[in-house]
Amino acid sequence: MSKLEICANSIESALNAQNGKADRVELCSELSVGGITPSKGMIQMARELLDIPLYVLIRPRSGDFCYSIMELEIMKEDIAYCAEVGCEGVVFGALTTDRRIDEAKTMLLMQEAGFMDVTFHRAFDEVQNQFEALDTLKELGVQRVLTSGGAETALSGIDTLGELIDEAEDEIIIMPGGGIRPENIELLKGIGATAYHSAAMVNGAKHADLEMIKSLRKALT
């Protein structure tokens, strides 16, 4: 059975993910700008209320994924806090100005993550060559890549996603994300992914929709 990760922009969304039988939560704030790191209070409350694994987005600001030394230090502090409160994973991405994986910064962040799982987020969709980037992330020991295959949505990038899954083999997990809904997940299941990522939000809603999460879970069972 494929795993379902819900991108939760609030405690309400995180609880809906749990009640809808999602496998884990990626916690963030400000989805309107692609997500940034939630507050320490939000992380702590989520950790106290959730029984399912909690992954936290580590992104100090909106915009590009080329980070300064000071921003890198902020990210390391946020990762350290996640480890301190017992989060199971962190989600981040760092690129160079020429749109390649920033190996040095990624390695420093991974060292800070320690025992926690690491997902490289959709910064991956902005790299020049996704297959070269995938090889780099394999070498760095990243556990998972969240991607739409470089397209606007996972459904639009389905062919590339299938190729990435084949290339990943058993060394790294490719997790499709981007516009995944109950009505299109059956098509995406054909590429053989073992995990899927969705915000599960109805247009105009503030939080992830419980019934949509239940439908996604049912479709993946």
QUIFEN-V435560 format. One record per residue. PHI is phi in radians with two decimals (NA if undefined). Layout:
PHI
PHI
This chain:
NA
-1.20
-1.49
-2.07
-1.88
-1.88
-1.39
-1.87
-1.68
-2.85
-1.13
-1.05
-1.11
-1.11
-1.20
-1.11
-1.05
-1.13
-1.20
-1.54
1.24
-1.16
-1.49
-2.83
-2.09
-1.82
-1.59
-2.65
-2.32
0.98
-1.07
-1.10
-1.96
1.61
1.68
-2.36
-1.08
-1.24
-1.21
-1.07
-1.10
-1.17
-1.10
-1.10
-1.13
-1.07
-1.11
-1.27
-1.65
-1.67
-1.74
-1.58
-1.00
-2.06
-1.91
-2.12
-1.25
-1.95
-2.61
-1.29
-2.79
-1.43
1.73
-1.33
-2.01
-1.74
-1.83
-1.33
-1.05
-1.15
-1.12
-1.06
-1.13
-1.07
-1.07
-1.11
-1.12
-1.15
-1.12
-1.06
-1.15
-1.06
-1.14
-1.06
-1.60
1.57
-1.19
-1.48
-2.80
-2.30
-2.26
-2.66
-2.80
-2.41
-2.12
-1.51
-1.16
-1.67
1.11
-2.07
-1.11
-1.41
-1.10
-1.11
-1.21
-1.08
-1.12
-1.11
-1.19
-1.16
-1.09
-1.18
-1.17
1.01
-1.29
-1.36
-1.17
-2.16
-1.90
-1.54
-1.45
-1.28
-0.98
-0.99
-1.31
-1.80
-1.28
-1.15
-2.37
-1.19
-1.31
-1.12
-1.10
-1.10
-1.07
-1.09
-1.18
-1.05
-1.11
-1.35
1.54
-1.13
-1.44
-2.70
-2.17
-1.63
-2.70
-1.80
1.30
1.43
-1.75
-1.15
-2.30
-1.09
-1.14
-1.17
-1.73
-1.05
-1.17
-1.15
-1.03
-1.06
-1.18
-1.13
-1.09
-1.10
-1.19
-1.18
0.90
-1.80
-1.54
-2.72
-1.65
-1.68
-1.97
-1.09
-2.68
2.04
1.27
-1.38
-2.39
-0.98
-1.35
-2.07
-1.22
-1.09
-1.14
-1.24
-1.05
-1.16
-1.50
1.45
-1.19
-1.77
-2.69
-2.34
-2.20
-2.59
-1.42
0.89
-1.91
-1.32
-0.89
1.53
-1.40
-1.60
-2.30
-1.03
-1.55
-1.05
-1.17
-1.16
-1.09
-1.05
-1.18
-1.11
-1.08
-1.10
-1.16
-1.63
-1.39
